[in-house]
């Protein structure tokens, strides 16, 4: 089943290693080259139809006024973008995404790196593995489950957080965390840090494991203390992972949707609206698909710029990809 | 001198362990609270959040199961399993072509496939809705299978490709000398050698497909095709006052992926170590 009989006689071409077989030009080589595309064709087709084509279509849609129920589509030029610029909720949503990115960099990149270094300094392998696993658990359960859980934890009257505050004498701090504009966004962000830090910690731990132990031994012999060792050995040597995590974190912050949708749906009074939820609300609740497409273009541009920065950094370091 | 250092060192160690264990409590306690609440009666749930259940109400789990969770779970399993198989195979297939077959325009193909990494699913949302409606795939299992596969091919290919690049060329040459075709080399030699990264990509894809929310919410409605993440929110809105049942549903949704992670942890970490940072 695994082998097609007729393909037996074809020889694998080994790139970069010219063998005597390949040096004699084959009549079939052009055909074989085309046949080589069967390897990448399923991936190219799937991506082309369901990822790249919609992206192009979305650009077109952003110039339409489009009612999906009546099916009427009118070309309105840049009207949707003009509307975007004058929409205060759009700007506050964008601001929330930026806030999300900033807090996430602190926790998912800086704190996670420190935490990973602390975990990897634990002597026993068994304890290291246990800690990494426990911290990762929130990342394994879905954002929906975590979001619902924290919805109950933040519940104003009877939720866990206010209950704890009241019982340790900080009852004055008890408040409707998700129910008021001033605290809702930070509460959602806090939940998502709880959910995600274990994942980035695990990635940093993996990067730290790749550092040759001789470097740490040499630093120890030179009498360099733990904290200086962190800054002179660990930080420089996981720089690539730090760069990657920063980009992934920022890019992820502009795609936030699930936790906001589950916990607040963008409320109260649009205070927790992010680009993703504002897109969803504009398109699927307010039936303004052209406007939703314009918001999507903003998300696209932001994530594209972030990705290009990453590419630029990768190329500058001459890492082959 | 020596005593001073070891004294400071032990202070540091105590501090470190207090911090590490404190963080364990912060992570574990909410989860424990969730599990315990799944066993409580509605009245006692918020009355004393710290208490153990008075009587262990297994009935909550049966109720959750009967109020749609069994359907959500079946859909989630079906979508997760099929999209994992499709994604990992198409990606491994492409990774083999990109690393071991001398393709013309190789660099362009790499750019197109890995370029998909940059694109956020939300960007394609509006056109995809239109496309799936006209294809008649809206509100079917196929919509999720196709979307989960398409949007995860770039990342999965990226990981497998990084692993395959480092497998020595001599293997291919030896296989060629033995008269093996490319297909045989792929199935019998290269793919088995990629086992560590394949396990990692399977775990990562399962985590993604099991937990995905945006596509699942937009492309499905109705108990028959909803996955667990969406199903839980509808359970919440339908039986919002019956909190223990919602908690029981949350636990049912969380357990499979947590188990999978613990079972595959060793491979997962090794695969990440080999596949990332290249």
Interface residues (C-beta under 8 A of the other chain):
Chain A: X2 X3 X4 X7 X8 X9 X10 X11 X12 X13 X14 X15 X16 X17 X19 X21 X33 X36 X37 X38 X39 X40 X42 X43 X44 X46 X47 X49 X50 X51 X52 X53 X54 X55 X57 X58 X61 X68 X115 X118 X119 X121 X122 X129 X131 X132 X133 X134 X135 X136 X137 X138 X139 X140 X141 X142 X143 X144 X145 X148 X149 X150 X152 X153 X155 X157 X158 X159 X160 X163 X194 X198 X202 X203 X206 X207 X209 X210 X226 X240 X241 X244 X251 X254 X255 X257 X258 X261 X262 X275 X276 X279 X280 X283 X284 X289 X292 X293 X296 X297 X299 X300 X303 X304 X307 X319 X321
Chain B: X12 X16 X19 X20 X23 X24 X26 X27 X28 X30 X31 X33 X34 X37 X45 X46 X47 X49 X50 X90 X91 X93 X94 X96 X97 X98 X100 X101 X102 X103 X104 X109 X110 X112 X113 X114 X116 X117 X118 X119 X120 X121 X122 X123 X124 X125 X126 X127 X128 X129 X130 X131 X146 X147 X149 X150 X151 X153 X154 X157 X169 X172 X173 X175 X176 X179 X180 X181 X182 X183 X184 X185 X187 X188 X207 X210 X211 X213 X214 X217 X218 X228 X229 X230 X232 X233 X236 X243 X246 X247 X250 X253 X254 X257 X258 X260 X261 X262 X265 X269 X272 X273 X276 X277 X278
